[in-house]
């Protein structure tokens, strides 16, 4: 008993490409923010820095986890796409 796969392989590929682009842009911008923060961190002192640092570190950690989750999702989606592509050949 065979069943059709209910996935548009072209739409899936487009989504993977879009997600990859998003990941690339966000990773590049994240590295730029990280670099600028490290430079600012060396010269900024006082209570305002302490308050900002706490909030910034929380956002930093969440962003890093989000980017990692995106990479994991991309890896899975690419494998799934390859399986579908192989299946379509038969």
Biopython code that builds the backbone (N, CA, C, O; Angstrom):
import numpy as np
from Bio.PDB.StructureBuilder import StructureBuilder

atoms = [
    (1, "UNK", "N", (0.842, -1.169, 0.000)),
    (1, "UNK", "CA", (0.000, 0.000, 0.000)),
    (1, "UNK", "C", (0.892, 1.239, 0.000)),
    (1, "UNK", "O", (1.664, 1.464, 0.933)),
    (2, "UNK", "N", (0.778, 2.019, -1.033)),
    (2, "UNK", "CA", (1.594, 3.224, -1.117)),
    (2, "UNK", "C", (0.747, 4.452, -0.835)),
    (2, "UNK", "O", (-0.457, 4.475, -1.087)),
    (3, "UNK", "N", (1.407, 5.469, -0.309)),
    (3, "UNK", "CA", (0.748, 6.742, -0.045)),
    (3, "UNK", "C", (1.611, 7.854, -0.618)),
    (3, "UNK", "O", (2.840, 7.785, -0.604)),
    (4, "UNK", "N", (0.944, 8.869, -1.118)),
    (4, "UNK", "CA", (1.679, 10.043, -1.572)),
    (4, "UNK", "C", (2.157, 10.836, -0.368)),
    (4, "UNK", "O", (1.507, 10.865, 0.677)),
    (5, "UNK", "N", (3.287, 11.466, -0.532)),
    (5, "UNK", "CA", (3.803, 12.332, 0.525)),
    (5, "UNK", "C", (3.161, 13.698, 0.352)),
    (5, "UNK", "O", (3.187, 14.283, -0.731)),
    (6, "UNK", "N", (2.593, 14.186, 1.423)),
    (6, "UNK", "CA", (1.845, 15.438, 1.384)),
    (6, "UNK", "C", (2.771, 16.633, 1.637)),
    (6, "UNK", "O", (2.554, 17.420, 2.559)),
    (7, "UNK", "N", (3.798, 16.751, 0.806)),
    (7, "UNK", "CA", (4.757, 17.850, 0.921)),
    (7, "UNK", "C", (5.093, 18.321, -0.483)),
    (7, "UNK", "O", (5.398, 17.521, -1.368)),
    (8, "UNK", "N", (5.032, 19.626, -0.671)),
    (8, "UNK", "CA", (5.478, 20.196, -1.944)),
    (8, "UNK", "C", (6.989, 20.373, -1.843)),
    (8, "UNK", "O", (7.474, 21.254, -1.133)),
    (9, "UNK", "N", (7.718, 19.539, -2.549)),
    (9, "UNK", "CA", (9.175, 19.510, -2.423)),
    (9, "UNK", "C", (9.823, 20.834, -2.848)),
    (9, "UNK", "O", (10.852, 21.231, -2.300)),
    (10, "UNK", "N", (9.215, 21.512, -3.827)),
    (10, "UNK", "CA", (9.756, 22.807, -4.257)),
    (10, "UNK", "C", (9.567, 23.878, -3.182)),
    (10, "UNK", "O", (10.455, 24.698, -2.952)),
    (11, "UNK", "N", (8.409, 23.863, -2.529)),
    (11, "UNK", "CA", (8.170, 24.809, -1.435)),
    (11, "UNK", "C", (9.090, 24.520, -0.256)),
    (11, "UNK", "O", (9.588, 25.439, 0.393)),
    (12, "UNK", "N", (9.310, 23.249, 0.015)),
    (12, "UNK", "CA", (10.221, 22.877, 1.092)),
    (12, "UNK", "C", (11.629, 23.381, 0.800)),
    (12, "UNK", "O", (12.291, 23.929, 1.682)),
    (13, "UNK", "N", (12.082, 23.199, -0.429)),
    (13, "UNK", "CA", (13.416, 23.668, -0.819)),
    (13, "UNK", "C", (13.510, 25.188, -0.684)),
    (13, "UNK", "O", (14.519, 25.710, -0.210)),
    (14, "UNK", "N", (12.466, 25.890, -1.098)),
    (14, "UNK", "CA", (12.453, 27.352, -0.980)),
    (14, "UNK", "C", (12.518, 27.780, 0.484)),
    (14, "UNK", "O", (13.225, 28.725, 0.833)),
    (15, "UNK", "N", (11.772, 27.074, 1.337)),
    (15, "UNK", "CA", (11.807, 27.381, 2.765)),
    (15, "UNK", "C", (13.197, 27.138, 3.339)),
    (15, "UNK", "O", (13.700, 27.953, 4.113)),
    (16, "UNK", "N", (13.814, 26.037, 2.971)),
    (16, "UNK", "CA", (15.167, 25.729, 3.443)),
    (16, "UNK", "C", (16.131, 26.826, 3.013)),
    (16, "UNK", "O", (16.953, 27.275, 3.812)),
    (17, "UNK", "N", (16.041, 27.259, 1.772)),
    (17, "UNK", "CA", (16.923, 28.323, 1.279)),
    (17, "UNK", "C", (16.694, 29.633, 2.030)),
    (17, "UNK", "O", (17.646, 30.334, 2.372)),
    (18, "UNK", "N", (15.426, 29.956, 2.285)),
    (18, "UNK", "CA", (15.102, 31.184, 3.017)),
    (18, "UNK", "C", (15.607, 31.110, 4.452)),
    (18, "UNK", "O", (16.173, 32.075, 4.965)),
    (19, "UNK", "N", (15.404, 29.975, 5.093)),
    (19, "UNK", "CA", (15.887, 29.800, 6.462)),
    (19, "UNK", "C", (17.408, 29.867, 6.512)),
    (19, "UNK", "O", (17.972, 30.448, 7.439)),
    (20, "UNK", "N", (18.075, 29.281, 5.529)),
    (20, "UNK", "CA", (19.539, 29.337, 5.470)),
    (20, "UNK", "C", (20.011, 30.786, 5.332)),
    (20, "UNK", "O", (20.960, 31.197, 6.000)),
    (21, "UNK", "N", (19.355, 31.553, 4.472)),
    (21, "UNK", "CA", (19.696, 32.967, 4.297)),
    (21, "UNK", "C", (19.497, 33.728, 5.608)),
    (21, "UNK", "O", (20.357, 34.508, 6.015)),
    (22, "UNK", "N", (18.363, 33.497, 6.262)),
    (22, "UNK", "CA", (18.078, 34.134, 7.547)),
    (22, "UNK", "C", (19.161, 33.802, 8.567)),
    (22, "UNK", "O", (19.665, 34.687, 9.260)),
    (23, "UNK", "N", (19.511, 32.531, 8.655)),
    (23, "UNK", "CA", (20.552, 32.104, 9.594)),
    (23, "UNK", "C", (21.880, 32.795, 9.288)),
    (23, "UNK", "O", (22.569, 33.255, 10.199)),
    (24, "UNK", "N", (22.235, 32.866, 8.015)),
    (24, "UNK", "CA", (23.501, 33.491, 7.627)),
    (24, "UNK", "C", (23.525, 34.967, 8.005)),
    (24, "UNK", "O", (24.504, 35.451, 8.574)),
    (25, "UNK", "N", (22.442, 35.683, 7.687)),
    (25, "UNK", "CA", (22.373, 37.116, 7.992)),
    (25, "UNK", "C", (22.404, 37.336, 9.499)),
    (25, "UNK", "O", (23.158, 38.175, 9.992)),
    (26, "UNK", "N", (21.590, 36.589, 10.224)),
    (26, "UNK", "CA", (21.542, 36.757, 11.679)),
    (26, "UNK", "C", (22.879, 36.414, 12.330)),
    (26, "UNK", "O", (23.307, 37.100, 13.259)),
    (27, "UNK", "N", (23.529, 35.383, 11.866)),
    (27, "UNK", "CA", (24.836, 35.013, 12.425)),
    (27, "UNK", "C", (25.860, 36.107, 12.182)),
    (27, "UNK", "O", (26.634, 36.446, 13.077)),
    (28, "UNK", "N", (25.870, 36.662, 10.976)),
    (28, "UNK", "CA", (26.800, 37.752, 10.669)),
    (28, "UNK", "C", (26.527, 38.972, 11.536)),
    (28, "UNK", "O", (27.455, 39.553, 12.098)),
    (29, "UNK", "N", (25.265, 39.363, 11.648)),
    (29, "UNK", "CA", (24.904, 40.541, 12.449)),
    (29, "UNK", "C", (25.177, 40.271, 13.928)),
    (29, "UNK", "O", (25.612, 41.164, 14.656)),
    (30, "UNK", "N", (24.925, 39.058, 14.362)),
    (30, "UNK", "CA", (25.163, 38.698, 15.756)),
    (30, "UNK", "C", (26.647, 38.825, 16.085)),
    (30, "UNK", "O", (27.007, 39.321, 17.152)),
    (31, "UNK", "N", (27.497, 38.383, 15.185)),
    (31, "UNK", "CA", (28.940, 38.513, 15.391)),
    (31, "UNK", "C", (29.358, 39.978, 15.439)),
    (31, "UNK", "O", (30.234, 40.345, 16.223)),
    (32, "UNK", "N", (28.742, 40.817, 14.609)),
    (32, "UNK", "CA", (29.058, 42.247, 14.610)),
    (32, "UNK", "C", (28.649, 42.887, 15.933)),
    (32, "UNK", "O", (29.401, 43.684, 16.494)),
    (33, "UNK", "N", (27.469, 42.546, 16.434)),
    (33, "UNK", "CA", (27.016, 43.078, 17.721)),
    (33, "UNK", "C", (27.939, 42.599, 18.836)),
    (33, "UNK", "O", (28.300, 43.368, 19.727)),
    (34, "UNK", "N", (28.309, 41.348, 18.780)),
    (34, "UNK", "CA", (29.208, 40.772, 19.784)),
    (34, "UNK", "C", (30.551, 41.510, 19.791)),
    (34, "UNK", "O", (31.081, 41.826, 20.856)),
    (35, "UNK", "N", (31.090, 41.780, 18.619)),
    (35, "UNK", "CA", (32.359, 42.498, 18.500)),
    (35, "UNK", "C", (32.228, 43.914, 19.071)),
    (35, "UNK", "O", (33.069, 44.352, 19.857)),
    (36, "UNK", "N", (31.173, 44.623, 18.671)),
    (36, "UNK", "CA", (30.972, 45.991, 19.160)),
    (36, "UNK", "C", (30.742, 46.022, 20.668)),
    (36, "UNK", "O", (31.222, 46.924, 21.354)),
    (37, "UNK", "N", (30.009, 45.038, 21.180)),
    (37, "UNK", "CA", (29.773, 44.979, 22.618)),
    (37, "UNK", "C", (31.091, 44.773, 23.375)),
    (37, "UNK", "O", (31.327, 45.421, 24.396)),
    (38, "UNK", "N", (31.931, 43.895, 22.889)),
    (38, "UNK", "CA", (33.215, 43.658, 23.546)),
    (38, "UNK", "C", (34.065, 44.920, 23.577)),
    (38, "UNK", "O", (34.745, 45.187, 24.568)),
    (39, "UNK", "N", (34.031, 45.697, 22.500)),
    (39, "UNK", "CA", (34.771, 46.966, 22.471)),
    (39, "UNK", "C", (34.173, 47.954, 23.465)),
    (39, "UNK", "O", (34.903, 48.621, 24.198)),
    (40, "UNK", "N", (32.860, 48.046, 23.489)),
    (40, "UNK", "CA", (32.167, 48.962, 24.394)),
    (40, "UNK", "C", (32.354, 48.529, 25.850)),
    (40, "UNK", "O", (32.503, 49.365, 26.742)),
    (41, "UNK", "N", (32.345, 47.246, 26.074)),
    (41, "UNK", "CA", (32.480, 46.694, 27.419)),
    (41, "UNK", "C", (33.796, 47.105, 28.070)),
    (41, "UNK", "O", (33.871, 47.257, 29.289)),
    (42, "UNK", "N", (34.820, 47.284, 27.265)),
    (42, "UNK", "CA", (36.127, 47.663, 27.798)),
    (42, "UNK", "C", (36.161, 49.104, 28.300)),
    (42, "UNK", "O", (36.931, 49.423, 29.207)),
    (43, "UNK", "N", (35.342, 49.972, 27.726)),
    (43, "UNK", "CA", (35.418, 51.390, 28.075)),
    (43, "UNK", "C", (34.250, 51.890, 28.929)),
    (43, "UNK", "O", (34.352, 52.949, 29.547)),
    (44, "UNK", "N", (33.167, 51.160, 28.970)),
    (44, "UNK", "CA", (31.972, 51.615, 29.685)),
    (44, "UNK", "C", (32.051, 51.161, 31.129)),
    (44, "UNK", "O", (32.358, 50.002, 31.406)),
    (45, "UNK", "N", (31.775, 52.073, 32.048)),
    (45, "UNK", "CA", (31.807, 51.752, 33.473)),
    (45, "UNK", "C", (30.566, 52.322, 34.146)),
    (45, "UNK", "O", (29.842, 53.126, 33.559)),
    (46, "UNK", "N", (30.332, 51.906, 35.361)),
    (46, "UNK", "CA", (29.268, 52.498, 36.157)),
    (46, "UNK", "C", (28.025, 51.640, 36.265)),
    (46, "UNK", "O", (27.932, 50.539, 35.721)),
    (47, "UNK", "N", (27.063, 52.207, 37.005)),
    (47, "UNK", "CA", (25.815, 51.504, 37.295)),
    (47, "UNK", "C", (24.987, 51.243, 36.039)),
    (47, "UNK", "O", (24.366, 50.187, 35.912)),
    (48, "UNK", "N", (24.975, 52.191, 35.120)),
    (48, "UNK", "CA", (24.184, 51.999, 33.896)),
    (48, "UNK", "C", (24.704, 50.811, 33.096)),
    (48, "UNK", "O", (23.929, 50.094, 32.463)),
    (49, "UNK", "N", (26.013, 50.608, 33.129)),
    (49, "UNK", "CA", (26.588, 49.457, 32.427)),
    (49, "UNK", "C", (26.116, 48.158, 33.067)),
    (49, "UNK", "O", (25.776, 47.203, 32.368)),
    (50, "UNK", "N", (26.095, 48.123, 34.387)),
    (50, "UNK", "CA", (25.669, 46.910, 35.085)),
    (50, "UNK", "C", (24.223, 46.552, 34.738)),
    (50, "UNK", "O", (23.907, 45.388, 34.492)),
    (51, "UNK", "N", (23.348, 47.560, 34.721)),
    (51, "UNK", "CA", (21.939, 47.307, 34.395)),
    (51, "UNK", "C", (21.804, 46.830, 32.954)),
    (51, "UNK", "O", (21.103, 45.857, 32.675)),
    (52, "UNK", "N", (22.479, 47.520, 32.045)),
    (52, "UNK", "CA", (22.384, 47.151, 30.637)),
    (52, "UNK", "C", (22.989, 45.773, 30.396)),
    (52, "UNK", "O", (22.430, 44.975, 29.644)),
    (53, "UNK", "N", (24.113, 45.490, 31.020)),
    (53, "UNK", "CA", (24.812, 44.222, 30.811)),
    (53, "UNK", "C", (23.921, 43.036, 31.158)),
    (53, "UNK", "O", (23.901, 42.036, 30.440)),
    (54, "UNK", "N", (23.195, 43.149, 32.248)),
    (54, "UNK", "CA", (22.306, 42.059, 32.651)),
    (54, "UNK", "C", (21.261, 41.784, 31.571)),
    (54, "UNK", "O", (21.045, 40.633, 31.192)),
    (55, "UNK", "N", (20.620, 42.829, 31.081)),
    (55, "UNK", "CA", (19.615, 42.662, 30.024)),
    (55, "UNK", "C", (20.257, 42.169, 28.730)),
    (55, "UNK", "O", (19.724, 41.279, 28.067)),
    (56, "UNK", "N", (21.385, 42.743, 28.379)),
    (56, "UNK", "CA", (22.048, 42.369, 27.136)),
    (56, "UNK", "C", (22.469, 40.903, 27.151)),
    (56, "UNK", "O", (22.302, 40.197, 26.156)),
    (57, "UNK", "N", (23.007, 40.450, 28.263)),
    (57, "UNK", "CA", (23.445, 39.056, 28.353)),
    (57, "UNK", "C", (22.269, 38.088, 28.210)),
    (57, "UNK", "O", (22.412, 37.004, 27.645)),
    (58, "UNK", "N", (21.110, 38.489, 28.726)),
    (58, "UNK", "CA", (19.924, 37.643, 28.576)),
    (58, "UNK", "C", (19.517, 37.556, 27.100)),
    (58, "UNK", "O", (19.237, 36.470, 26.592)),
    (59, "UNK", "N", (19.486, 38.695, 26.425)),
    (59, "UNK", "CA", (19.155, 38.717, 24.996)),
    (59, "UNK", "C", (20.204, 37.946, 24.199)),
    (59, "UNK", "O", (19.871, 37.206, 23.274)),
    (60, "UNK", "N", (21.459, 38.122, 24.560)),
    (60, "UNK", "CA", (22.568, 37.435, 23.900)),
    (60, "UNK", "C", (22.388, 35.921, 23.992)),
    (60, "UNK", "O", (22.502, 35.214, 22.991)),
    (61, "UNK", "N", (22.108, 35.434, 25.192)),
    (61, "UNK", "CA", (21.934, 33.990, 25.395)),
    (61, "UNK", "C", (20.738, 33.449, 24.611)),
    (61, "UNK", "O", (20.817, 32.380, 24.005)),
    (62, "UNK", "N", (19.638, 34.190, 24.628)),
    (62, "UNK", "CA", (18.449, 33.743, 23.887)),
    (62, "UNK", "C", (18.721, 33.713, 22.386)),
    (62, "UNK", "O", (18.327, 32.778, 21.691)),
    (63, "UNK", "N", (19.395, 34.742, 21.902)),
    (63, "UNK", "CA", (19.706, 34.804, 20.471)),
    (63, "UNK", "C", (20.616, 33.655, 20.074)),
    (63, "UNK", "O", (20.424, 33.030, 19.031)),
    (64, "UNK", "N", (21.600, 33.382, 20.904)),
    (64, "UNK", "CA", (22.527, 32.284, 20.614)),
    (64, "UNK", "C", (21.789, 30.942, 20.573)),
    (64, "UNK", "O", (22.044, 30.112, 19.700)),
    (65, "UNK", "N", (20.876, 30.738, 21.519)),
    (65, "UNK", "CA", (20.085, 29.495, 21.532)),
    (65, "UNK", "C", (19.183, 29.405, 20.303)),
    (65, "UNK", "O", (19.009, 28.330, 19.729)),
    (66, "UNK", "N", (18.614, 30.541, 19.904)),
    (66, "UNK", "CA", (17.754, 30.567, 18.720)),
    (66, "UNK", "C", (18.539, 30.224, 17.467)),
    (66, "UNK", "O", (18.066, 29.456, 16.630)),
    (67, "UNK", "N", (19.729, 30.782, 17.329)),
    (67, "UNK", "CA", (20.563, 30.484, 16.166)),
    (67, "UNK", "C", (20.978, 29.016, 16.146)),
    (67, "UNK", "O", (21.024, 28.397, 15.083)),
    (68, "UNK", "N", (21.274, 28.470, 17.298)),
    (68, "UNK", "CA", (21.626, 27.052, 17.390)),
    (68, "UNK", "C", (20.431, 26.178, 17.002)),
    (68, "UNK", "O", (20.584, 25.197, 16.274)),
    (69, "UNK", "N", (19.250, 26.538, 17.487)),
    (69, "UNK", "CA", (18.043, 25.785, 17.126)),
    (69, "UNK", "C", (17.779, 25.879, 15.627)),
    (69, "UNK", "O", (17.347, 24.906, 15.008)),
    (70, "UNK", "N", (18.037, 27.039, 15.047)),
    (70, "UNK", "CA", (17.869, 27.205, 13.606)),
    (70, "UNK", "C", (18.812, 26.322, 12.818)),
    (70, "UNK", "O", (18.427, 25.745, 11.801)),
    (71, "UNK", "N", (20.038, 26.215, 13.280)),
    (71, "UNK", "CA", (21.005, 25.335, 12.612)),
    (71, "UNK", "C", (20.577, 23.877, 12.717)),
    (71, "UNK", "O", (20.690, 23.118, 11.754)),
    (72, "UNK", "N", (20.088, 23.492, 13.886)),
    (72, "UNK", "CA", (19.596, 22.117, 14.064)),
    (72, "UNK", "C", (18.411, 21.842, 13.139)),
    (72, "UNK", "O", (18.328, 20.778, 12.525)),
    (73, "UNK", "N", (17.497, 22.810, 13.044)),
    (73, "UNK", "CA", (16.334, 22.655, 12.169)),
    (73, "UNK", "C", (16.767, 22.550, 10.714)),
    (73, "UNK", "O", (16.236, 21.731, 9.964)),
    (74, "UNK", "N", (17.720, 23.369, 10.315)),
    (74, "UNK", "CA", (18.212, 23.312, 8.935)),
    (74, "UNK", "C", (18.806, 21.953, 8.611)),
    (74, "UNK", "O", (18.555, 21.393, 7.544)),
    (75, "UNK", "N", (19.587, 21.434, 9.528)),
    (75, "UNK", "CA", (20.202, 20.123, 9.312)),
    (75, "UNK", "C", (19.120, 19.056, 9.108)),
    (75, "UNK", "O", (19.210, 18.236, 8.194)),
    (76, "UNK", "N", (18.102, 19.078, 9.966)),
    (76, "UNK", "CA", (17.024, 18.103, 9.858)),
    (76, "UNK", "C", (16.254, 18.289, 8.559)),
    (76, "UNK", "O", (15.967, 17.313, 7.866)),
    (77, "UNK", "N", (15.913, 19.544, 8.216)),
    (77, "UNK", "CA", (15.149, 19.818, 6.996)),
    (77, "UNK", "C", (15.909, 19.404, 5.741)),
    (77, "UNK", "O", (15.314, 18.896, 4.791)),
    (78, "UNK", "N", (17.212, 19.618, 5.735)),
    (78, "UNK", "CA", (18.016, 19.222, 4.572)),
    (78, "UNK", "C", (18.024, 17.704, 4.410)),
    (78, "UNK", "O", (17.952, 17.196, 3.291)),
    (79, "UNK", "N", (18.110, 16.983, 5.524)),
    (79, "UNK", "CA", (18.050, 15.520, 5.454)),
    (79, "UNK", "C", (16.677, 15.060, 4.971)),
    (79, "UNK", "O", (16.574, 14.158, 4.140)),
    (80, "UNK", "N", (15.641, 15.676, 5.487)),
    (80, "UNK", "CA", (14.273, 15.345, 5.083)),
    (80, "UNK", "C", (14.080, 15.621, 3.600)),
    (80, "UNK", "O", (13.492, 14.809, 2.886)),
    (81, "UNK", "N", (14.567, 16.752, 3.140)),
    (81, "UNK", "CA", (14.475, 17.107, 1.724)),
    (81, "UNK", "C", (15.176, 16.059, 0.866)),
    (81, "UNK", "O", (14.654, 15.650, -0.171)),
    (82, "UNK", "N", (16.350, 15.629, 1.295)),
    (82, "UNK", "CA", (17.098, 14.631, 0.528)),
    (82, "UNK", "C", (16.340, 13.311, 0.454)),
    (82, "UNK", "O", (16.313, 12.663, -0.592)),
    (83, "UNK", "N", (15.732, 12.919, 1.555)),
    (83, "UNK", "CA", (14.928, 11.694, 1.567)),
    (83, "UNK", "C", (13.761, 11.821, 0.593)),
    (83, "UNK", "O", (13.478, 10.897, -0.170)),
    (84, "UNK", "N", (13.091, 12.963, 0.622)),
    (84, "UNK", "CA", (11.970, 13.179, -0.297)),
    (84, "UNK", "C", (12.423, 13.170, -1.749)),
    (84, "UNK", "O", (11.760, 12.600, -2.615)),
    (85, "UNK", "N", (13.546, 13.800, -2.001)),
    (85, "UNK", "CA", (14.082, 13.827, -3.362)),
    (85, "UNK", "C", (14.390, 12.405, -3.844)),
    (85, "UNK", "O", (14.059, 12.037, -4.972)),
    (86, "UNK", "N", (15.023, 11.619, -2.982)),
    (86, "UNK", "CA", (15.325, 10.229, -3.331)),
    (86, "UNK", "C", (14.037, 9.435, -3.565)),
    (86, "UNK", "O", (13.954, 8.640, -4.501)),
    (87, "UNK", "N", (13.054, 9.653, -2.725)),
    (87, "UNK", "CA", (11.777, 8.963, -2.838)),
    (87, "UNK", "C", (11.087, 9.312, -4.155)),
    (87, "UNK", "O", (10.500, 8.444, -4.801)),
    (88, "UNK", "N", (11.158, 10.575, -4.549)),
    (88, "UNK", "CA", (10.507, 11.038, -5.782)),
    (88, "UNK", "C", (11.105, 10.376, -7.023)),
    (88, "UNK", "O", (10.425, 10.244, -8.041)),
    (89, "UNK", "N", (12.347, 9.967, -6.948)),
    (89, "UNK", "CA", (13.012, 9.340, -8.097)),
    (89, "UNK", "C", (12.460, 7.952, -8.400)),
    (89, "UNK", "O", (12.564, 7.472, -9.529)),
    (90, "UNK", "N", (11.876, 7.310, -7.397)),
    (90, "UNK", "CA", (11.386, 5.939, -7.578)),
    (90, "UNK", "C", (9.970, 5.899, -8.014)),
    (90, "UNK", "O", (9.413, 4.819, -8.208)),
]
sb = StructureBuilder()
sb.init_structure("model")
sb.init_model(0)
sb.init_chain("A")
sb.init_seg("    ")
for serial, (resi, resn, name, xyz) in enumerate(atoms, 1):
    if name == "N":
        sb.init_residue(resn, " ", resi, " ")
    sb.init_atom(name, np.array(xyz, "f"), 0.0, 1.0, " ", f" {name:<3s}", serial, name[0])
structure = sb.get_structure()
